[in-house]
């Protein structure tokens, strides 16, 4: 059985690996884990996350299943009681990069 310190150490290592890969995918600078942004990009400030499971995947699978040919699947998530201009938009990396010509 893993103790909490082993789990935390494993999570930090995984986070570092993912953050390094994300910085390469975005052609950004991996700024480390000392606070602030994870990846510095010329136009984005990127916070990198890694999860074994995430409800976003289920939402996105539904968006893809219902997406007509030729369109880009997208999930629009609104938090009740918040302003709509602060909503979250989720799409695949390759689709997003294509939209903004990166």
N, C-alpha and C positions, 0 to 999 in steps of 0.2 A: 504494500500500500504506500502510495506517495504521500509525503508530508507536504504541508503548505509551502514551505520554502523551496522544495523541489519543483512543485507546480509553478510557483512564481518565477523561478529561474528558467524553466522550460518555456514559459510564456514570453519572457523577455527575449530569449534567443530567437524564438519564432517571430516575434515582433521586429527584431533587428533584421532578420532575413527578408521578411516581407517588405519592410521599409526600404531596404537596399534595392530589391527588385522593382518596387514602385518608382523609386527615383530614376532608375534606368529606363523604365517604360515611358516616363514623362520627360526624359532628358533634363532632369532637374538635379539639384544638389542635395544629397542626403545630409541633413543637418544634425543627425544624432538624436539621442533621447534625453537631452538635458533641458527640455522644456521648449516652448515655442513651437514653430511649425516643424513638421517631420521632414518635408521635402520642399525646398525652395525652387520655384519654377518662375520663368520670366513673367507670367501673368497670373499664376495660381499660387495659393498657399495651401499645401496639401497635408492633410492629416491622414495617416495610413492606419488601417485597422485590419485585423485578421481574426476570423471567427470560424469555429468548426461548423456552426449552424447559425442561420440568420433568417428571420421572417421575411426579409427583403427578397430572398431567393424564391420563396413561395409566391409572393406578389408578382415578381418578374416573370416567373414561369406562366402565370395566368395571363399576363400582358402579352407574352410571346405567343401563347396558344390562341389568343383572340386577335392577333395582329394580321391584317390582310397583307397579301404579297405586295411588296414595293413600299411598305411603310416601315417606320422605325418604332419598335415597341418602347414604351416609356411608362413609368409609374409616377403618378403625381400624388404625394402624401400630404394631406392637410391635418394639422393638429387642432382639435376642437378648442375653441376659445382664443385661438391665435389669428393674427392677420394673414390673409391669403398671400400677400407678397413675401412672406417668410416661409412658404411651403417648400417642400423638398421634391426634387426631380431625380429619378433614378433611371439610368439607361446603361447599356453596355459600353465599355471603354472604346471599342473600335467604332461604334456608331457615333459616340460623342466626339472623338477625335476627327472623324469625317465631317461632322457638322461645323466644327470650328477650324478646319484645315490645319490640323497639327500633324 
